[in-house]
Amino acid sequence: MLDLLQGIRVISFNHFLLGPMGIQMLADLGADVISVESPEGAWQRHWSSGDIWHDGQGMLHLCANRNKRSLALDLKMEKGKDIARTLIESADIVAENFRPGVMDKLGLGYDALCKRKPALIYASASGYGSEGPYAQRPGQDLLAQALFGIMAITGHAAPRPVGVSVVDHHGAALLAMGILAALVRRERTGKGCRVEANLMQAALDLQAESLTAWLNAARRPAGVNAPRHVAGWYYPAPYGVYATRNGHVAISLSPLAAVAKAIELPELAAFSDKDAWGRQDEISGLIAERLATQNNEDWCTRLEAAGIWHAPVQDYDGVLKDPQVKHMQALVTVHGGGNAHAPVTLVNHPVRYDGKPASIGLAPQRLGAQTKEVLEELGFGVAEIAALIEEGVVGTNEAS
C-alpha cells in the first residue's frame, strides 16, 4: 500500500461510478476510506457492467471500490445519522455524489458539517453543478456525452457515444485532484474547503483542444462530425483509423510524402501538407483503399521502418497480452473480497510513485464487511453493536 495519504480519513457517501472511483484514487494513495452505504447496498452493488458477476459481486462495484472499508448504515434513522456525525468528527474529508440538496435534508450537508468542523474538506460530485437550471436533472455519463458535444464529434455519419463511461472516469480524476489541492491548502492554512466536480465540466474539459479550436476559429466549421477515416474534425489526414485485410491500424500525425513512400502510394505525394487539412476525405480515402490490400503485420513493419507514428488496433485480448501493460503492472490480480474470496483482476492505480506501481491492500469488500470494526473504533461496545444490528441501524456482511 502507498503511504502518501497515510493518516488522512475519508468518509465516502458515494454511489454509481464517478464518486466511488474518485475516492478510490485517494484510497490507493493510503487514505483510510470508509464507504458508507445503506443496509440494502448502494446502486453499484445491484447493477453490473455487461451483466457480468464474479463471486457474488458486480463489475461496477469491483472497478471503483478497492482499498475501502465498508460500513452499512441507515441514514434514514436518527441513530444512523448520529453515527454518521460521530464518524465525520474523525474525518479529514467527506465526499458525496447525491443530487444537490439530498445531504442537506439528512443534516449532513456542507453548511451543517463545516460549522461543526471548519477544517473539514467537503467534496461533492454532481451532474451539472449544485446550482443553475440543470441542477436537479439526473446526471449520467451518456446524457453528458449527448448534451455537451462529445457525441457530436465522435463518429462519422451520425453522432456516436464513446465506448466507455469516459466522462465519469475523467470526472473522478478531477474530483480527486480537487480534494488533493484542498488538502495542500489546509496543510498551509488550516482552512477547510468545499470542492465540487460535475459531469458537465468534465465533458467540456475532455474536449479542451477541440473546443478551443472551434471557439477561436475565424470561420467556425458548420459541423463537427469527423471526416471519413479521420479521427476528428480538427485533425489533418491521415490522422485516423484504417481497415487492413485482417484488422485495423491507426496512423498518427505524419507528413503525407512520408506516408506515400512507406505505403507505396505515389498519387498521395501530389497532395500538400496544407491539403491534409482541407481535403481529408479525399486523402484518407486513397490511404484506406491502399491499406485494405495487405495484412496489419505487413503494414506495421513498413510503417515502423519508415518512422511513421502508428499502432495496430488491439482488442481487450491484445491489451491483456501486451508486453508494456504487463511490464507496468497495469492489470493486477488480487485475493478477492466476495463470497468465496475468489481472485479478481482489476485495473491498477494509473500513476507510479518513486518508480513503483500502487498495490491493492484491500479488494472491493462485501457490504458491511467492516461495520463492526468501524463501530468499535468509534467506541461502541459489543452489546451496543448487536443492538444496532438488531434494530436495522447498521448491517454487516453476515447479513448481506
VEXGU-696852 format. One record per residue (C-alpha): residue number from 1; residue in one letter; y, z, x. Coordinates in steps of 0.02 Angstrom, whole numbers, plus 32768, in hexadecimal, padded with zeros to 4 digits. Last residue first. Layout:
BEGIN
TILO    k  r    py    pz    px
TILO  NUM  a     Y     Z     X
...
! end
This chain:
BEGIN
TILO    k  r    py    pz    px
TILO  400  s  7E38  8099  7B01
TILO  399  a  7DF8  8148  7AD3
TILO  398  e  7DB5  8179  7B7F
TILO  397  n  7E4B  8122  7BCB
TILO  396  t  7EBC  81A9  7B89
TILO  395  g  7F37  81B2  7AFA
TILO  394  v  7FD2  8217  7AD8
TILO  393  v  802A  825A  7A3D
TILO  392  g  7F8B  823E  79D8
TILO  391  e  7F82  82F4  799E
TILO  390  e  7ED9  830D  79F4
TILO  389  i  7F1A  82C2  7A95
TILO  388  l  7FB2  8334  7A91
TILO  387  a  7F40  83C8  7A71
TILO  386  a  7ED0  839D  7B04
TILO  385  i  7F69  838D  7B73
TILO  384  e  7FA7  8439  7B3E
TILO  383  a  7EFB  8486  7B5D
TILO  382  v  7EF1  843C  7C0C
TILO  381  g  7FA0  8472  7C3B
TILO  380  f  803D  8409  7C3E
TILO  379  g  80A9  8419  7CD9
TILO  378  l  80F2  836A  7CE8
TILO  377  e  8072  8340  7D6F
TILO  376  e  7FE8  8374  7CF4
TILO  375  l  8031  82FA  7C76
TILO  374  v  8029  826D  7CF5
TILO  373  e  7F73  8290  7D22
TILO  372  k  7F3E  82A0  7C6C
TILO  371  t  7F8B  81F8  7C3F
TILO  370  q  7F4B  81A0  7CDC
TILO  369  a  7ECE  8127  7C8D
TILO  368  g  7F35  811E  7BEE
TILO  367  l  7F11  8066  7BD0
TILO  366  r  7E9B  8022  7C53
TILO  365  q  7EE9  8001  7CFA
TILO  364  p  7F23  7F67  7D58
TILO  363  a  7EDC  7F7E  7E08
TILO  362  l  7F20  800D  7E70
TILO  361  g  7F3D  8005  7F2B
TILO  360  i  7F5E  7F4C  7F33
TILO  359  s  7F9A  7F14  7FDE
TILO  358  a  8036  7EBC  8018
TILO  357  p  802B  7E3E  80A4
TILO  356  k  805B  7E6B  8157
TILO  355  g  80D5  7E1C  81D0
TILO  354  d  814D  7EAF  81CE
TILO  353  y  815A  7E97  8111
TILO  352  r  8111  7DFF  80BA
TILO  351  v  814C  7DC0  800F
TILO  350  p  80E9  7D73  7F7F
TILO  349  h  808C  7E0D  7F3C
TILO  348  n  7FD9  7DCF  7F26
TILO  347  v  7F94  7D61  7E9C
TILO  346  l  7EFD  7DBB  7E56
TILO  345  t  7E3F  7DB3  7E5F
TILO  344  v  7DDE  7E3A  7E01
TILO  343  p  7D44  7E9B  7E36
TILO  342  a  7CEA  7EF3  7DA5
TILO  341  h  7D20  7FA5  7D82
TILO  340  a  7CA6  7FA9  7CF0
TILO  339  n  7D24  7FC5  7C65
TILO  338  g  7DB9  7F85  7CC7
TILO  337  g  7E14  7FC6  7D61
TILO  336  g  7DD4  7F45  7DDB
TILO  335  h  7DA3  7F55  7E92
TILO  334  v  7E0C  7ECF  7EE8
TILO  333  t  7E0C  7E15  7F09
TILO  332  v  7EA8  7DCC  7F58
TILO  331  l  7F04  7D27  7F4C
TILO  330  a  7F99  7D0A  7FBF
TILO  329  q  7F39  7D4B  8055
TILO  328  m  7FAE  7CE4  80C2
TILO  327  h  7F1D  7C92  811E
TILO  326  k  7EBE  7C70  807D
TILO  325  v  7F52  7C19  802A
TILO  324  q  7F6D  7BBA  80CD
TILO  323  p  7EB8  7B7F  80D0
TILO  322  d  7EBB  7B3C  801D
TILO  321  k  7E13  7B5C  7FC7
TILO  320  l  7E5C  7BBB  7F33
TILO  319  v  7EED  7B40  7F27
TILO  318  g  7E73  7AAE  7F21
TILO  317  d  7E14  7AFE  7E91
TILO  316  y  7EBC  7B1F  7E3E
TILO  315  d  7EE7  7A65  7E40
TILO  314  q  7F33  7A16  7ED9
TILO  313  v  7FB3  7988  7EDE
TILO  312  p  7FA9  7941  7F8E
TILO  311  a  8045  7962  7FF4
TILO  310  h  80CF  78F9  8041
TILO  309  w  8160  78F9  80BB
TILO  308  i  814F  7854  8119
TILO  307  g  8130  786A  81D5
TILO  306  a  80DE  77BF  81E5
TILO  305  a  8036  7806  821B
TILO  304  e  8039  787F  8189
TILO  303  l  8062  77F5  810E
TILO  302  r  7FD1  778C  814D
TILO  301  t  7F52  7819  8146
TILO  300  c  7F93  7850  809C
TILO  299  w  7F81  779F  805A
TILO  298  d  7ECC  7790  808E
TILO  297  e  7E9D  783C  804C
TILO  296  n  7EEF  781D  7FA4
TILO  295  n  7E88  777E  7F8A
TILO  294  q  7ECC  76CD  7F86
TILO  293  t  7F15  764A  7F0F
TILO  292  a  7F7A  76C0  7E9F
TILO  291  l  7FF2  76E0  7F2F
TILO  290  r  8034  762D  7F27
TILO  289  e  805B  762C  7E6C
TILO  288  a  80AB  76D7  7E77
TILO  287  i  811A  76A2  7F07
TILO  286  l  8158  760A  7EA8
TILO  285  g  8179  7672  7E0D
TILO  284  s  81D5  76F6  7E74
TILO  283  i  824F  7672  7EAF
TILO  282  e  8272  7626  7E05
TILO  281  d  827C  76CC  7DAB
TILO  280  q  82EB  771D  7E2F
TILO  279  r  836C  7691  7E36
TILO  278  g  840E  76F4  7E41
TILO  277  w  83E6  777E  7EBE
TILO  276  a  836A  7720  7F2D
TILO  275  d  83E0  768C  7F29
TILO  274  k  8453  76ED  7F9D
TILO  273  d  83C3  76FA  801A
TILO  272  s  83C1  763D  8018
TILO  271  f  8338  75D4  7FC8
TILO  270  a  82F1  753E  8025
TILO  269  a  8277  75B0  8081
TILO  268  l  8215  75C6  7FE0
TILO  267  e  81E3  750E  7FE5
TILO  266  p  8184  7531  8086
TILO  265  l  8105  75A8  8038
TILO  264  e  8091  75DA  80C4
TILO  263  i  807D  7690  808D
TILO  262  a  80C8  76DA  812C
TILO  261  k  8143  764C  8149
TILO  260  a  818D  7652  809B
TILO  259  v  8195  7710  80A2
TILO  258  a  81F9  7708  8144
TILO  257  a  826F  7686  80FC
TILO  256  l  8286  76ED  805F
TILO  255  p  82BF  7784  80C0
TILO  254  s  825E  7820  8086
TILO  253  l  8283  78B4  8016
TILO  252  s  81D9  78EA  7FD0
TILO  251  i  813D  7888  7FA4
TILO  250  a  80BD  78DC  7F33
TILO  249  v  800C  7895  7F2E
TILO  248  h  7F97  7882  7E9A
TILO  247  g  7EDD  786A  7E83
TILO  246  n  7E4E  77EE  7E9C
TILO  245  r  7E9B  7740  7EA2
TILO  244  t  7F49  7786  7EBE
TILO  243  a  7FC5  77C5  7E3E
TILO  242  y  8076  77EA  7E78
TILO  241  v  80E2  7885  7E70
TILO  240  g  819B  788F  7E99
TILO  239  y  8228  7875  7F15
TILO  238  p  821C  77B8  7F36
TILO  237  a  82A1  77A0  7EF8
TILO  236  p  833E  780A  7EEF
TILO  235  y  8345  78B3  7E97
TILO  234  y  83C3  78ED  7E13
TILO  233  w  8360  78B7  7D7A
TILO  232  g  82C2  7910  7DB2
TILO  231  a  8215  78F7  7DFE
TILO  230  v  8217  783A  7E0B
TILO  229  h  817D  77E1  7DC3
TILO  228  r  81E1  7795  7D33
TILO  227  p  8293  77D8  7D32
TILO  226  a  82AA  7891  7D05
TILO  225  n  82FE  78B6  7C60
TILO  224  v  83B1  78F3  7C7A
TILO  223  g  8410  7883  7C04
TILO  222  a  84BC  7834  7BFA
TILO  221  p  84DD  785B  7CB0
TILO  220  r  8584  78B2  7CCE
TILO  219  r  860A  7845  7D19
TILO  218  a  8671  78A2  7D9A
TILO  217  a  85D9  7912  7DB2
TILO  216  n  8601  79CB  7DC3
TILO  215  l  859F  7A12  7D31
TILO  214  w  850A  79A0  7D4F
TILO  213  a  84F8  79C9  7E08
TILO  212  t  850F  7A84  7DEB
TILO  211  l  8492  7A7E  7D5D
TILO  210  s  840B  7A28  7DC6
TILO  209  e  841F  7A9A  7E5C
TILO  208  a  842D  7B3B  7DF7
TILO  207  q  839C  7B0F  7D84
TILO  206  l  8334  7BAC  7D9F
TILO  205  d  83D4  7C10  7D87
TILO  204  l  83E8  7BC6  7CD9
TILO  203  a  833A  7BFF  7CA5
TILO  202  a  8353  7CAC  7CF0
TILO  201  q  83FA  7CB4  7C97
TILO  200  m  83AA  7C97  7BEF
TILO  199  l  8311  7D03  7C11
TILO  198  n  8375  7DA0  7C2F
TILO  197  a  839A  7E21  7CB5
TILO  196  e  83FF  7EC0  7CA3
TILO  195  v  841A  7F4E  7D1F
TILO  194  r  8479  7FEB  7CEA
TILO  193  c  84A4  804F  7D83
TILO  192  g  849D  80FE  7DCE
TILO  191  k  851A  813F  7E4E
TILO  190  g  84E4  81A6  7EE4
TILO  189  t  855D  813F  7F4E
TILO  188  r  84FD  80F3  7FDF
TILO  187  e  8449  810F  7FA5
TILO  186  r  847F  80E4  7EF5
TILO  185  r  84C4  803F  7F32
TILO  184  v  841F  8011  7F85
TILO  183  l  83BE  8044  7EEA
TILO  182  a  842D  7FD5  7E7D
TILO  181  a  8407  7F40  7EEF
TILO  180  l  834C  7F66  7EE0
TILO  179  i  835A  7F6C  7E22
TILO  178  g  83B5  7EC6  7E1C
TILO  177  m  8335  7E72  7E8C
TILO  176  a  82A5  7EB3  7E22
TILO  175  l  82F5  7E6D  7D84
TILO  174  l  8318  7DC7  7DDC
TILO  173  a  8262  7DBA  7E13
TILO  172  a  8227  7DDD  7D62
TILO  171  g  82A0  7D5B  7D1D
TILO  170  h  8253  7CDC  7D93
TILO  169  h  81A5  7CFF  7D50
TILO  168  d  81DC  7D04  7C9A
TILO  167  v  823C  7C61  7CAF
TILO  166  v  81A7  7C0B  7D00
TILO  165  s  812A  7C35  7C79
TILO  164  v  80B7  7BAD  7CBD
TILO  163  g  809C  7AF3  7C9C
TILO  162  v  8155  7ACA  7C93
TILO  161  p  8185  7A92  7BE5
TILO  160  r  8199  79D9  7BBD
TILO  159  p  8228  7973  7B76
TILO  158  a  81F9  78BF  7B4C
TILO  157  a  81E2  7819  7BA6
TILO  156  h  81F0  786B  7C51
TILO  155  g  81C3  7921  7C65
TILO  154  t  822F  79B3  7C9A
TILO  153  i  82ED  79A5  7C8F
TILO  152  a  82F4  79C5  7BD4
TILO  151  m  8272  7A4F  7BDA
TILO  150  i  82D6  7AB3  7C59
TILO  149  g  837B  7A9F  7BFE
TILO  148  f  83A5  7B47  7BB3
TILO  147  l  8362  7B4B  7B03
TILO  146  a  82B6  7AFF  7B1C
TILO  145  q  8287  7B5D  7BBC
TILO  144  a  82CA  7BFC  7B6C
TILO  143  l  825E  7BDF  7AD2
TILO  142  l  81C4  7BC5  7B3F
TILO  141  d  81E6  7C66  7BA0
TILO  140  q  8205  7CD9  7B0C
TILO  139  g  829B  7D36  7AC8
TILO  138  p  829B  7D61  7A10
TILO  137  r  834E  7D5B  79D1
TILO  136  q  83AE  7DFE  79C7
TILO  135  a  8428  7DDA  7A56
TILO  134  y  8441  7D22  7A29
TILO  133  p  84F4  7D2F  79E8
TILO  132  g  852E  7DA3  7A74
TILO  131  e  84F9  7E48  7AC0
TILO  130  s  8464  7E93  7B1C
TILO  129  g  8438  7DF3  7B77
TILO  128  y  83DA  7D56  7B43
TILO  127  g  8320  7D7C  7B40
TILO  126  s  8323  7E2B  7B84
TILO  125  a  8303  7E8F  7C22
TILO  124  s  834B  7F3D  7C38
TILO  123  a  835D  7FAA  7CD2
TILO  122  y  83A3  805B  7CD1
TILO  121  i  83C3  80A4  7D7C
TILO  120  l  83DD  815F  7D69
TILO  119  a  8461  81B6  7DD2
TILO  118  p  84BF  81F1  7D36
TILO  117  k  8428  8252  7CF1
TILO  116  r  8442  82A2  7C47
TILO  115  k  84D5  8234  7C19
TILO  114  c  8473  81A5  7C67
TILO  113  l  83E3  81BE  7BEE
TILO  112  a  8446  81B9  7B4C
TILO  111  d  84B6  8127  7B7D
TILO  110  y  8428  80BC  7BC3
TILO  109  g  83B3  80CD  7B2E
TILO  108  l  8325  814A  7B1A
TILO  107  g  8356  8197  7A73
TILO  106  l  82D0  812D  7A1D
TILO  105  k  8355  80CD  79BF
TILO  104  d  83AE  80AC  7A64
TILO  103  m  830C  8067  7AAF
TILO  102  v  8302  7FE7  7A22
TILO  101  g  83B9  7FB3  7A2D
TILO  100  p  83A5  7F12  7A90
TILO   99  r  82F5  7ECB  7A7C
TILO   98  f  8277  7F26  7AE7
TILO   97  n  826F  7F03  7BA1
TILO   96  e  8274  7FAD  7BF4
TILO   95  a  828F  7FFC  7C9F
TILO   94  v  82BB  80AE  7CCD
TILO   93  i  82DC  80CE  7D85
TILO   92  d  82EC  8167  7DF4
TILO   91  a  8278  81D1  7D8A
TILO   90  s  824D  828A  7D7F
TILO   89  e  82BF  82AA  7CEA
TILO   88  i  8273  820C  7C9E
TILO   87  l  81CD  8266  7C89
TILO   86  t  821E  82F3  7C29
TILO   85  r  8276  8275  7BBA
TILO   84  a  81D3  8218  7B9A
TILO   83  i  8179  82BB  7B71
TILO   82  d  8200  82E6  7AF3
TILO   81  k  81F2  8238  7AA7
TILO   80  g  8138  8250  7A90
TILO   79  k  8151  82FB  7A43
TILO   78  e  81C9  82AC  79C9
TILO   77  m  8149  822A  7995
TILO   76  k  8176  8172  798F
TILO   75  l  816E  816D  7A4D
TILO   74  d  80AF  817C  7A49
TILO   73  l  8078  8188  7AFF
TILO   72  a  7FED  8134  7B62
TILO   71  l  8015  814D  7C1B
TILO   70  s  7FD4  80CD  7C98
TILO   69  r  7FF0  80D7  7D53
TILO   68  k  802D  803A  7DA8
TILO   67  n  7FF4  7FE0  7E47
TILO   66  r  7FC1  7F48  7DE1
TILO   65  n  8010  7F1B  7D3A
TILO   64  a  804C  7E67  7D3B
TILO   63  c  7FBA  7DED  7D4D
TILO   62  l  7F35  7E5E  7D01
TILO   61  h  7F90  7E80  7C5E
TILO   60  l  7FB1  7DCA  7C38
TILO   59  m  7EFF  7DA3  7C70
TILO   58  g  7EAB  7E13  7BF0
TILO   57  q  7E3C  7EA8  7C17
TILO   56  g  7D8F  7ED6  7BD7
TILO   55  d  7D36  7EAC  7C79
TILO   54  h  7D8D  7E04  7C81
TILO   53  w  7DD4  7DAE  7BE8
TILO   52  i  7E0D  7CF8  7BDE
TILO   51  d  7E64  7CC1  7B3D
TILO   50  g  7EBE  7C44  7BAD
TILO   49  s  7F3D  7CCB  7BD3
TILO   48  s  7F0B  7D6B  7B7A
TILO   47  w  7F55  7DC5  7AE4
TILO   46  h  7F30  7E7A  7AB1
TILO   45  r  7F57  7ED8  7B52
TILO   44  q  7FF8  7E77  7B6E
TILO   43  w  803D  7EB5  7AC8
TILO   42  a  8041  7F6C  7AFE
TILO   41  g  7FB2  7FE3  7ADB
TILO   40  e  7F7E  803C  7A3C
TILO   39  p  7FAB  80E5  7A87
TILO   38  s  805A  809E  7AA3
TILO   37  e  8085  806D  7B54
TILO   36  v  80DA  80C1  7BE8
TILO   35  s  80BD  8077  7C95
TILO   34  i  80D8  80F7  7D1D
TILO   33  v  8110  80A3  7DBD
TILO   32  d  8110  8107  7E5F
TILO   31  a  816C  808F  7ED1
TILO   30  g  810A  804C  7F66
TILO   29  l  814A  7F9B  7F7A
TILO   28  d  80C1  7F55  7F09
TILO   27  a  80FE  7FCC  7E82
TILO   26  l  81AC  7F81  7E91
TILO   25  m  8164  7ED2  7E7B
TILO   24  q  80FF  7F12  7DE7
TILO   23  i  81A4  7F41  7D95
TILO   22  g  81D7  7E8A  7D8D
TILO   21  m  812B  7E57  7D4E
TILO   20  p  8129  7ED9  7CC3
TILO   19  g  81D7  7EA9  7C88
TILO   18  l  81C0  7DEC  7C8A
TILO   17  l  810F  7DEA  7C42
TILO   16  f  80F2  7E35  7B94
TILO   15  h  811A  7EEF  7B92
TILO   14  n  8186  7F6E  7BEB
TILO   13  f  81B2  8026  7BDB
TILO   12  s  81A6  8046  7C96
TILO   11  i  81D0  80EE  7CE4
TILO   10  v  81F3  80CF  7D9C
TILO    9  r  81E6  8152  7E24
TILO    8  i  8227  8136  7ED5
TILO    7  g  81D6  81A3  7F5B
TILO    6  q  818A  810E  7FB7
TILO    5  l  81F2  8073  7F9A
TILO    4  l  81CF  801C  8040
TILO    3  d  8124  806F  804E
TILO    2  l  80B0  7FDA  803B
TILO    1  m  8000  8000  8000
! end
